[in-house]
Amino acid sequence: MSLLESILSFNKDFVENKDYEAYTTSKTPSKKAVLLTCMDTRLQDLSTKALGFNNGDLKVVKNAGATISHPYGSTMRSLLVGIYALGAEEIIIMGHKDCGMGSINVDEVMNTMKSRGVDEQVFHILEHSGIDVSNFLKGFDDVYDNVRQNIEMIYSHPLFDPKVPVHGLVIDPHTGELDLVHNGYEQIQN
């Protein structure tokens, strides 16, 4: 059985047994927060449980490295929508130790792309179009600095309400222990 077949089979039983009732909640986050974190599999449940959140407590945005790569990209849009349209009043940016984006080998990723059929010419076309694929795929050197840079990008965004606290955390993906990088309440008091 393929993964998709397994998903569809499980889902049929899930709906028939009304297992979804355990997850019923509203569209707005009850704790009025948005969490940006990494898509790392170790954080699937840990990213919320270690912070004391349950289903429906907050909006969760995940991407590779918990990074806002562009001020007008989908990650920033999601944070702004969370604040202005979905009732969130705080943002939490949470990176994690041992993040793959902190050690990603861009050349290796590009070689894998080529081995899976991406033509070398595509990289040249993108380069001549002003897109630096190496920079696009690049991660970060320090997770703490990455969290700080994300926070700075949010606070300096012209569409962001500077009265909204943005907190910065780094989580240990093995234990759930948190390091405080930035207390957003202190930022808005100044």
Rosetta constraint file for C-alpha pairs under 8 A:
AtomPair CA 1 CA 5 HARMONIC 6.03 0.50
AtomPair CA 1 CA 6 HARMONIC 6.34 0.50
AtomPair CA 2 CA 6 HARMONIC 6.16 0.50
AtomPair CA 3 CA 7 HARMONIC 6.17 0.50
AtomPair CA 4 CA 8 HARMONIC 6.21 0.50
AtomPair CA 5 CA 9 HARMONIC 6.05 0.50
AtomPair CA 6 CA 10 HARMONIC 6.07 0.50
AtomPair CA 7 CA 11 HARMONIC 6.00 0.50
AtomPair CA 8 CA 12 HARMONIC 6.19 0.50
AtomPair CA 9 CA 13 HARMONIC 6.73 0.50
AtomPair CA 10 CA 14 HARMONIC 6.07 0.50
AtomPair CA 11 CA 15 HARMONIC 6.10 0.50
AtomPair CA 12 CA 16 HARMONIC 6.13 0.50
AtomPair CA 13 CA 17 HARMONIC 5.85 0.50
AtomPair CA 14 CA 18 HARMONIC 6.08 0.50
AtomPair CA 14 CA 19 HARMONIC 5.24 0.50
AtomPair CA 14 CA 20 HARMONIC 6.82 0.50
AtomPair CA 15 CA 19 HARMONIC 6.33 0.50
AtomPair CA 15 CA 20 HARMONIC 6.62 0.50
AtomPair CA 19 CA 23 HARMONIC 8.00 0.50
AtomPair CA 20 CA 24 HARMONIC 6.67 0.50
AtomPair CA 23 CA 55 HARMONIC 6.54 0.50
AtomPair CA 23 CA 56 HARMONIC 7.96 0.50
AtomPair CA 25 CA 55 HARMONIC 7.46 0.50
AtomPair CA 25 CA 56 HARMONIC 5.51 0.50
AtomPair CA 26 CA 56 HARMONIC 6.81 0.50
AtomPair CA 27 CA 56 HARMONIC 7.80 0.50
AtomPair CA 27 CA 86 HARMONIC 7.16 0.50
AtomPair CA 28 CA 32 HARMONIC 7.47 0.50
AtomPair CA 28 CA 56 HARMONIC 7.57 0.50
AtomPair CA 28 CA 58 HARMONIC 7.74 0.50
AtomPair CA 28 CA 59 HARMONIC 7.92 0.50
AtomPair CA 28 CA 86 HARMONIC 5.21 0.50
AtomPair CA 28 CA 87 HARMONIC 5.91 0.50
AtomPair CA 28 CA 88 HARMONIC 7.49 0.50
AtomPair CA 29 CA 33 HARMONIC 6.48 0.50
AtomPair CA 29 CA 34 HARMONIC 7.99 0.50
AtomPair CA 29 CA 56 HARMONIC 5.55 0.50
AtomPair CA 29 CA 57 HARMONIC 4.85 0.50
AtomPair CA 29 CA 58 HARMONIC 4.38 0.50
AtomPair CA 29 CA 59 HARMONIC 6.08 0.50
AtomPair CA 29 CA 86 HARMONIC 7.34 0.50
AtomPair CA 29 CA 87 HARMONIC 6.89 0.50
AtomPair CA 29 CA 88 HARMONIC 6.52 0.50
AtomPair CA 30 CA 56 HARMONIC 6.26 0.50
AtomPair CA 30 CA 57 HARMONIC 4.61 0.50
AtomPair CA 30 CA 58 HARMONIC 6.49 0.50
AtomPair CA 31 CA 57 HARMONIC 4.86 0.50
AtomPair CA 31 CA 58 HARMONIC 5.87 0.50
AtomPair CA 31 CA 88 HARMONIC 7.76 0.50
AtomPair CA 32 CA 57 HARMONIC 7.15 0.50
AtomPair CA 32 CA 58 HARMONIC 6.19 0.50
AtomPair CA 32 CA 87 HARMONIC 6.05 0.50
AtomPair CA 32 CA 88 HARMONIC 4.02 0.50
AtomPair CA 32 CA 89 HARMONIC 5.26 0.50
AtomPair CA 32 CA 90 HARMONIC 6.58 0.50
AtomPair CA 33 CA 57 HARMONIC 7.56 0.50
AtomPair CA 33 CA 58 HARMONIC 5.04 0.50
AtomPair CA 33 CA 59 HARMONIC 6.46 0.50
AtomPair CA 33 CA 82 HARMONIC 7.89 0.50
AtomPair CA 33 CA 88 HARMONIC 4.64 0.50
AtomPair CA 33 CA 89 HARMONIC 5.71 0.50
AtomPair CA 33 CA 90 HARMONIC 4.71 0.50
AtomPair CA 33 CA 91 HARMONIC 5.57 0.50
AtomPair CA 33 CA 92 HARMONIC 7.27 0.50
AtomPair CA 34 CA 58 HARMONIC 5.51 0.50
AtomPair CA 34 CA 59 HARMONIC 4.61 0.50
AtomPair CA 34 CA 60 HARMONIC 5.86 0.50
AtomPair CA 34 CA 61 HARMONIC 7.42 0.50
AtomPair CA 34 CA 79 HARMONIC 6.81 0.50
AtomPair CA 34 CA 82 HARMONIC 6.38 0.50
AtomPair CA 34 CA 83 HARMONIC 7.83 0.50
AtomPair CA 34 CA 88 HARMONIC 6.27 0.50
AtomPair CA 34 CA 90 HARMONIC 6.42 0.50
AtomPair CA 34 CA 91 HARMONIC 4.84 0.50
AtomPair CA 34 CA 92 HARMONIC 6.15 0.50
AtomPair CA 35 CA 58 HARMONIC 6.93 0.50
AtomPair CA 35 CA 59 HARMONIC 6.11 0.50
AtomPair CA 35 CA 60 HARMONIC 4.82 0.50
AtomPair CA 35 CA 61 HARMONIC 6.06 0.50
AtomPair CA 35 CA 91 HARMONIC 5.95 0.50
AtomPair CA 35 CA 92 HARMONIC 4.72 0.50
AtomPair CA 35 CA 93 HARMONIC 6.00 0.50
AtomPair CA 35 CA 94 HARMONIC 7.20 0.50
AtomPair CA 36 CA 60 HARMONIC 6.04 0.50
AtomPair CA 36 CA 61 HARMONIC 4.73 0.50
AtomPair CA 36 CA 62 HARMONIC 5.77 0.50
AtomPair CA 36 CA 63 HARMONIC 7.98 0.50
AtomPair CA 36 CA 66 HARMONIC 5.93 0.50
AtomPair CA 36 CA 91 HARMONIC 7.66 0.50
AtomPair CA 36 CA 92 HARMONIC 6.18 0.50
AtomPair CA 36 CA 93 HARMONIC 4.90 0.50
AtomPair CA 36 CA 94 HARMONIC 6.09 0.50
AtomPair CA 37 CA 47 HARMONIC 7.41 0.50
AtomPair CA 37 CA 60 HARMONIC 7.47 0.50
AtomPair CA 37 CA 61 HARMONIC 6.36 0.50
AtomPair CA 37 CA 62 HARMONIC 5.03 0.50
AtomPair CA 37 CA 63 HARMONIC 6.82 0.50
AtomPair CA 37 CA 65 HARMONIC 7.31 0.50
AtomPair CA 37 CA 66 HARMONIC 4.50 0.50
AtomPair CA 37 CA 93 HARMONIC 6.25 0.50
AtomPair CA 37 CA 94 HARMONIC 4.93 0.50
AtomPair CA 37 CA 95 HARMONIC 5.85 0.50
AtomPair CA 38 CA 43 HARMONIC 7.31 0.50
AtomPair CA 38 CA 62 HARMONIC 5.11 0.50
AtomPair CA 38 CA 63 HARMONIC 5.16 0.50
AtomPair CA 38 CA 64 HARMONIC 5.43 0.50
AtomPair CA 38 CA 65 HARMONIC 4.93 0.50
AtomPair CA 38 CA 66 HARMONIC 4.32 0.50
AtomPair CA 38 CA 67 HARMONIC 7.88 0.50
AtomPair CA 38 CA 94 HARMONIC 7.52 0.50
AtomPair CA 38 CA 95 HARMONIC 6.36 0.50
AtomPair CA 38 CA 96 HARMONIC 7.44 0.50
AtomPair CA 39 CA 43 HARMONIC 7.03 0.50
AtomPair CA 39 CA 44 HARMONIC 7.36 0.50
AtomPair CA 39 CA 62 HARMONIC 5.13 0.50
AtomPair CA 39 CA 63 HARMONIC 5.06 0.50
AtomPair CA 39 CA 64 HARMONIC 5.58 0.50
AtomPair CA 39 CA 65 HARMONIC 7.24 0.50
AtomPair CA 39 CA 66 HARMONIC 7.48 0.50
AtomPair CA 40 CA 44 HARMONIC 7.03 0.50
AtomPair CA 40 CA 64 HARMONIC 7.44 0.50
AtomPair CA 40 CA 99 HARMONIC 7.65 0.50
AtomPair CA 42 CA 46 HARMONIC 6.88 0.50
AtomPair CA 42 CA 173 HARMONIC 5.93 0.50
AtomPair CA 42 CA 174 HARMONIC 7.66 0.50
AtomPair CA 43 CA 47 HARMONIC 4.78 0.50
AtomPair CA 43 CA 173 HARMONIC 6.47 0.50
AtomPair CA 45 CA 49 HARMONIC 6.15 0.50
AtomPair CA 46 CA 50 HARMONIC 5.53 0.50
AtomPair CA 46 CA 173 HARMONIC 7.54 0.50
AtomPair CA 46 CA 176 HARMONIC 6.58 0.50
AtomPair CA 47 CA 51 HARMONIC 6.94 0.50
AtomPair CA 47 CA 171 HARMONIC 7.87 0.50
AtomPair CA 47 CA 176 HARMONIC 7.69 0.50
AtomPair CA 48 CA 52 HARMONIC 6.40 0.50
AtomPair CA 48 CA 53 HARMONIC 5.15 0.50
AtomPair CA 48 CA 54 HARMONIC 6.94 0.50
AtomPair CA 49 CA 53 HARMONIC 5.51 0.50
AtomPair CA 49 CA 54 HARMONIC 6.86 0.50
AtomPair CA 50 CA 176 HARMONIC 5.41 0.50
AtomPair CA 50 CA 177 HARMONIC 7.50 0.50
AtomPair CA 53 CA 57 HARMONIC 5.88 0.50
AtomPair CA 53 CA 58 HARMONIC 7.47 0.50
AtomPair CA 58 CA 88 HARMONIC 7.78 0.50
AtomPair CA 59 CA 82 HARMONIC 7.08 0.50
AtomPair CA 61 CA 75 HARMONIC 7.29 0.50
AtomPair CA 61 CA 78 HARMONIC 7.28 0.50
AtomPair CA 61 CA 79 HARMONIC 7.97 0.50
AtomPair CA 62 CA 66 HARMONIC 6.28 0.50
AtomPair CA 63 CA 67 HARMONIC 6.92 0.50
AtomPair CA 64 CA 101 HARMONIC 6.73 0.50
AtomPair CA 65 CA 95 HARMONIC 6.71 0.50
AtomPair CA 65 CA 99 HARMONIC 6.74 0.50
AtomPair CA 65 CA 100 HARMONIC 7.41 0.50
AtomPair CA 65 CA 101 HARMONIC 5.36 0.50
AtomPair CA 65 CA 102 HARMONIC 7.70 0.50
AtomPair CA 65 CA 139 HARMONIC 7.20 0.50
AtomPair CA 66 CA 93 HARMONIC 7.30 0.50
AtomPair CA 66 CA 94 HARMONIC 6.82 0.50
AtomPair CA 66 CA 95 HARMONIC 5.78 0.50
AtomPair CA 66 CA 147 HARMONIC 7.99 0.50
AtomPair CA 67 CA 146 HARMONIC 7.12 0.50
AtomPair CA 67 CA 147 HARMONIC 7.69 0.50
AtomPair CA 67 CA 150 HARMONIC 6.54 0.50
AtomPair CA 68 CA 73 HARMONIC 7.71 0.50
AtomPair CA 68 CA 75 HARMONIC 5.95 0.50
AtomPair CA 68 CA 76 HARMONIC 6.46 0.50
AtomPair CA 68 CA 150 HARMONIC 5.86 0.50
AtomPair CA 68 CA 153 HARMONIC 7.81 0.50
AtomPair CA 69 CA 73 HARMONIC 7.24 0.50
AtomPair CA 69 CA 75 HARMONIC 7.96 0.50
AtomPair CA 70 CA 76 HARMONIC 7.45 0.50
AtomPair CA 71 CA 76 HARMONIC 6.01 0.50
AtomPair CA 71 CA 153 HARMONIC 6.89 0.50
AtomPair CA 71 CA 154 HARMONIC 7.86 0.50
AtomPair CA 71 CA 157 HARMONIC 7.02 0.50
AtomPair CA 72 CA 76 HARMONIC 6.16 0.50
AtomPair CA 72 CA 77 HARMONIC 6.67 0.50
AtomPair CA 73 CA 77 HARMONIC 6.25 0.50
AtomPair CA 74 CA 78 HARMONIC 6.04 0.50
AtomPair CA 75 CA 79 HARMONIC 6.46 0.50
AtomPair CA 76 CA 80 HARMONIC 6.23 0.50
AtomPair CA 76 CA 154 HARMONIC 7.65 0.50
AtomPair CA 77 CA 81 HARMONIC 6.05 0.50
AtomPair CA 78 CA 82 HARMONIC 6.02 0.50
AtomPair CA 79 CA 83 HARMONIC 6.39 0.50
AtomPair CA 79 CA 91 HARMONIC 7.59 0.50
AtomPair CA 80 CA 84 HARMONIC 5.99 0.50
AtomPair CA 80 CA 85 HARMONIC 7.92 0.50
AtomPair CA 80 CA 159 HARMONIC 7.78 0.50
AtomPair CA 80 CA 160 HARMONIC 6.93 0.50
AtomPair CA 81 CA 85 HARMONIC 5.07 0.50
AtomPair CA 81 CA 86 HARMONIC 6.46 0.50
AtomPair CA 82 CA 86 HARMONIC 4.83 0.50
AtomPair CA 82 CA 87 HARMONIC 6.49 0.50
AtomPair CA 82 CA 88 HARMONIC 5.48 0.50
AtomPair CA 83 CA 87 HARMONIC 5.70 0.50
AtomPair CA 83 CA 88 HARMONIC 4.58 0.50
AtomPair CA 83 CA 89 HARMONIC 5.94 0.50
AtomPair CA 83 CA 90 HARMONIC 7.55 0.50
AtomPair CA 84 CA 88 HARMONIC 7.45 0.50
AtomPair CA 89 CA 164 HARMONIC 6.11 0.50
AtomPair CA 89 CA 165 HARMONIC 7.60 0.50
AtomPair CA 90 CA 164 HARMONIC 5.64 0.50
AtomPair CA 90 CA 165 HARMONIC 5.21 0.50
AtomPair CA 90 CA 166 HARMONIC 6.04 0.50
AtomPair CA 90 CA 167 HARMONIC 7.84 0.50
AtomPair CA 91 CA 164 HARMONIC 7.52 0.50
AtomPair CA 91 CA 165 HARMONIC 6.39 0.50
AtomPair CA 91 CA 166 HARMONIC 4.67 0.50
AtomPair CA 91 CA 167 HARMONIC 6.18 0.50
AtomPair CA 92 CA 166 HARMONIC 5.74 0.50
AtomPair CA 92 CA 167 HARMONIC 4.72 0.50
AtomPair CA 92 CA 168 HARMONIC 5.91 0.50
AtomPair CA 92 CA 169 HARMONIC 7.32 0.50
AtomPair CA 93 CA 147 HARMONIC 6.41 0.50
AtomPair CA 93 CA 150 HARMONIC 7.53 0.50
AtomPair CA 93 CA 151 HARMONIC 7.34 0.50
AtomPair CA 93 CA 166 HARMONIC 7.23 0.50
AtomPair CA 93 CA 167 HARMONIC 6.07 0.50
AtomPair CA 93 CA 168 HARMONIC 4.89 0.50
AtomPair CA 93 CA 169 HARMONIC 6.19 0.50
AtomPair CA 94 CA 147 HARMONIC 6.91 0.50
AtomPair CA 94 CA 168 HARMONIC 5.90 0.50
AtomPair CA 94 CA 169 HARMONIC 4.59 0.50
AtomPair CA 94 CA 170 HARMONIC 5.30 0.50
AtomPair CA 94 CA 171 HARMONIC 6.85 0.50
AtomPair CA 95 CA 99 HARMONIC 7.87 0.50
AtomPair CA 95 CA 143 HARMONIC 6.19 0.50
AtomPair CA 95 CA 144 HARMONIC 7.47 0.50
AtomPair CA 95 CA 146 HARMONIC 7.78 0.50
AtomPair CA 95 CA 147 HARMONIC 6.31 0.50
AtomPair CA 95 CA 169 HARMONIC 6.41 0.50
AtomPair CA 95 CA 170 HARMONIC 4.74 0.50
AtomPair CA 95 CA 171 HARMONIC 6.40 0.50
AtomPair CA 96 CA 143 HARMONIC 6.80 0.50
AtomPair CA 96 CA 170 HARMONIC 4.84 0.50
AtomPair CA 96 CA 171 HARMONIC 4.60 0.50
AtomPair CA 96 CA 172 HARMONIC 5.79 0.50
AtomPair CA 96 CA 173 HARMONIC 6.43 0.50
AtomPair CA 97 CA 143 HARMONIC 6.95 0.50
AtomPair CA 97 CA 170 HARMONIC 6.74 0.50
AtomPair CA 97 CA 171 HARMONIC 6.31 0.50
AtomPair CA 97 CA 172 HARMONIC 5.35 0.50
AtomPair CA 97 CA 173 HARMONIC 6.61 0.50
AtomPair CA 98 CA 102 HARMONIC 7.40 0.50
AtomPair CA 98 CA 172 HARMONIC 7.92 0.50
AtomPair CA 98 CA 173 HARMONIC 7.61 0.50
AtomPair CA 99 CA 103 HARMONIC 7.24 0.50
AtomPair CA 99 CA 143 HARMONIC 7.68 0.50
AtomPair CA 100 CA 104 HARMONIC 5.73 0.50
AtomPair CA 101 CA 138 HARMONIC 7.51 0.50
AtomPair CA 101 CA 139 HARMONIC 4.51 0.50
AtomPair CA 101 CA 140 HARMONIC 6.26 0.50
AtomPair CA 102 CA 139 HARMONIC 5.52 0.50
AtomPair CA 102 CA 140 HARMONIC 4.91 0.50
AtomPair CA 102 CA 141 HARMONIC 5.38 0.50
AtomPair CA 102 CA 142 HARMONIC 6.56 0.50
AtomPair CA 102 CA 143 HARMONIC 6.86 0.50
AtomPair CA 103 CA 139 HARMONIC 7.17 0.50
AtomPair CA 103 CA 140 HARMONIC 7.61 0.50
AtomPair CA 103 CA 141 HARMONIC 7.44 0.50
AtomPair CA 104 CA 138 HARMONIC 7.06 0.50
AtomPair CA 104 CA 139 HARMONIC 6.27 0.50
AtomPair CA 105 CA 109 HARMONIC 6.37 0.50
AtomPair CA 106 CA 110 HARMONIC 6.15 0.50
AtomPair CA 106 CA 134 HARMONIC 6.13 0.50
AtomPair CA 106 CA 137 HARMONIC 6.26 0.50
AtomPair CA 106 CA 138 HARMONIC 6.20 0.50
AtomPair CA 107 CA 111 HARMONIC 6.08 0.50
AtomPair CA 107 CA 134 HARMONIC 7.61 0.50
AtomPair CA 108 CA 112 HARMONIC 6.13 0.50
AtomPair CA 109 CA 113 HARMONIC 6.23 0.50
AtomPair CA 110 CA 114 HARMONIC 6.30 0.50
AtomPair CA 111 CA 115 HARMONIC 6.14 0.50
AtomPair CA 112 CA 116 HARMONIC 6.17 0.50
AtomPair CA 113 CA 117 HARMONIC 6.48 0.50
AtomPair CA 113 CA 118 HARMONIC 5.46 0.50
AtomPair CA 114 CA 118 HARMONIC 4.57 0.50
AtomPair CA 114 CA 119 HARMONIC 6.04 0.50
AtomPair CA 114 CA 120 HARMONIC 6.71 0.50
AtomPair CA 118 CA 122 HARMONIC 6.94 0.50
AtomPair CA 119 CA 123 HARMONIC 7.51 0.50
AtomPair CA 120 CA 124 HARMONIC 6.88 0.50
AtomPair CA 121 CA 125 HARMONIC 6.15 0.50
AtomPair CA 122 CA 126 HARMONIC 6.10 0.50
AtomPair CA 123 CA 127 HARMONIC 6.06 0.50
AtomPair CA 123 CA 133 HARMONIC 7.07 0.50
AtomPair CA 124 CA 128 HARMONIC 6.19 0.50
AtomPair CA 125 CA 129 HARMONIC 6.20 0.50
AtomPair CA 126 CA 130 HARMONIC 6.45 0.50
AtomPair CA 126 CA 131 HARMONIC 5.15 0.50
AtomPair CA 126 CA 132 HARMONIC 7.09 0.50
AtomPair CA 126 CA 133 HARMONIC 7.39 0.50
AtomPair CA 127 CA 131 HARMONIC 4.97 0.50
AtomPair CA 127 CA 132 HARMONIC 5.51 0.50
AtomPair CA 127 CA 133 HARMONIC 7.26 0.50
AtomPair CA 131 CA 136 HARMONIC 7.71 0.50
AtomPair CA 132 CA 136 HARMONIC 6.14 0.50
AtomPair CA 133 CA 137 HARMONIC 6.15 0.50
AtomPair CA 134 CA 138 HARMONIC 5.98 0.50
AtomPair CA 140 CA 146 HARMONIC 6.59 0.50
AtomPair CA 141 CA 145 HARMONIC 7.99 0.50
AtomPair CA 141 CA 146 HARMONIC 7.99 0.50
AtomPair CA 142 CA 146 HARMONIC 6.22 0.50
AtomPair CA 143 CA 147 HARMONIC 6.27 0.50
AtomPair CA 143 CA 170 HARMONIC 7.51 0.50
AtomPair CA 144 CA 148 HARMONIC 6.36 0.50
AtomPair CA 144 CA 170 HARMONIC 6.94 0.50
AtomPair CA 144 CA 181 HARMONIC 6.76 0.50
AtomPair CA 145 CA 149 HARMONIC 6.05 0.50
AtomPair CA 146 CA 150 HARMONIC 6.21 0.50
AtomPair CA 147 CA 151 HARMONIC 6.31 0.50
AtomPair CA 147 CA 168 HARMONIC 6.08 0.50
AtomPair CA 147 CA 169 HARMONIC 7.36 0.50
AtomPair CA 147 CA 170 HARMONIC 7.89 0.50
AtomPair CA 147 CA 181 HARMONIC 7.50 0.50
AtomPair CA 148 CA 152 HARMONIC 6.19 0.50
AtomPair CA 148 CA 168 HARMONIC 7.06 0.50
AtomPair CA 148 CA 181 HARMONIC 7.36 0.50
AtomPair CA 148 CA 182 HARMONIC 7.49 0.50
AtomPair CA 149 CA 153 HARMONIC 6.15 0.50
AtomPair CA 150 CA 154 HARMONIC 6.30 0.50
AtomPair CA 151 CA 155 HARMONIC 6.23 0.50
AtomPair CA 151 CA 166 HARMONIC 6.58 0.50
AtomPair CA 151 CA 167 HARMONIC 7.72 0.50
AtomPair CA 151 CA 168 HARMONIC 7.25 0.50
AtomPair CA 152 CA 156 HARMONIC 6.03 0.50
AtomPair CA 153 CA 157 HARMONIC 6.05 0.50
AtomPair CA 154 CA 160 HARMONIC 6.70 0.50
AtomPair CA 155 CA 160 HARMONIC 6.55 0.50
AtomPair CA 155 CA 161 HARMONIC 7.85 0.50
AtomPair CA 155 CA 162 HARMONIC 6.04 0.50
AtomPair CA 156 CA 160 HARMONIC 7.53 0.50
AtomPair CA 162 CA 188 HARMONIC 6.99 0.50
AtomPair CA 163 CA 188 HARMONIC 5.57 0.50
AtomPair CA 164 CA 184 HARMONIC 7.92 0.50
AtomPair CA 164 CA 188 HARMONIC 7.11 0.50
AtomPair CA 165 CA 183 HARMONIC 7.90 0.50
AtomPair CA 165 CA 184 HARMONIC 4.25 0.50
AtomPair CA 165 CA 185 HARMONIC 5.46 0.50
AtomPair CA 165 CA 187 HARMONIC 7.00 0.50
AtomPair CA 165 CA 188 HARMONIC 6.20 0.50
AtomPair CA 166 CA 182 HARMONIC 7.80 0.50
AtomPair CA 166 CA 183 HARMONIC 7.29 0.50
AtomPair CA 166 CA 184 HARMONIC 4.50 0.50
AtomPair CA 166 CA 185 HARMONIC 7.68 0.50
AtomPair CA 167 CA 181 HARMONIC 7.61 0.50
AtomPair CA 167 CA 182 HARMONIC 5.29 0.50
AtomPair CA 167 CA 183 HARMONIC 5.07 0.50
AtomPair CA 167 CA 184 HARMONIC 4.55 0.50
AtomPair CA 167 CA 185 HARMONIC 7.81 0.50
AtomPair CA 168 CA 180 HARMONIC 6.26 0.50
AtomPair CA 168 CA 181 HARMONIC 4.87 0.50
AtomPair CA 168 CA 182 HARMONIC 4.52 0.50
AtomPair CA 168 CA 183 HARMONIC 6.65 0.50
AtomPair CA 168 CA 184 HARMONIC 7.59 0.50
AtomPair CA 169 CA 178 HARMONIC 6.40 0.50
AtomPair CA 169 CA 179 HARMONIC 5.62 0.50
AtomPair CA 169 CA 180 HARMONIC 4.82 0.50
AtomPair CA 169 CA 181 HARMONIC 5.20 0.50
AtomPair CA 169 CA 182 HARMONIC 6.92 0.50
AtomPair CA 170 CA 178 HARMONIC 5.64 0.50
AtomPair CA 170 CA 179 HARMONIC 5.12 0.50
AtomPair CA 170 CA 180 HARMONIC 6.69 0.50
AtomPair CA 170 CA 181 HARMONIC 7.00 0.50
AtomPair CA 171 CA 176 HARMONIC 5.72 0.50
AtomPair CA 171 CA 177 HARMONIC 5.61 0.50
AtomPair CA 171 CA 178 HARMONIC 4.53 0.50
AtomPair CA 171 CA 179 HARMONIC 6.39 0.50
AtomPair CA 172 CA 176 HARMONIC 5.03 0.50
AtomPair CA 172 CA 177 HARMONIC 5.28 0.50
AtomPair CA 172 CA 178 HARMONIC 6.50 0.50
AtomPair CA 173 CA 177 HARMONIC 7.99 0.50
AtomPair CA 183 CA 187 HARMONIC 7.02 0.50
AtomPair CA 184 CA 188 HARMONIC 6.50 0.50
AtomPair CA 185 CA 189 HARMONIC 6.35 0.50
AtomPair CA 186 CA 190 HARMONIC 6.64 0.50
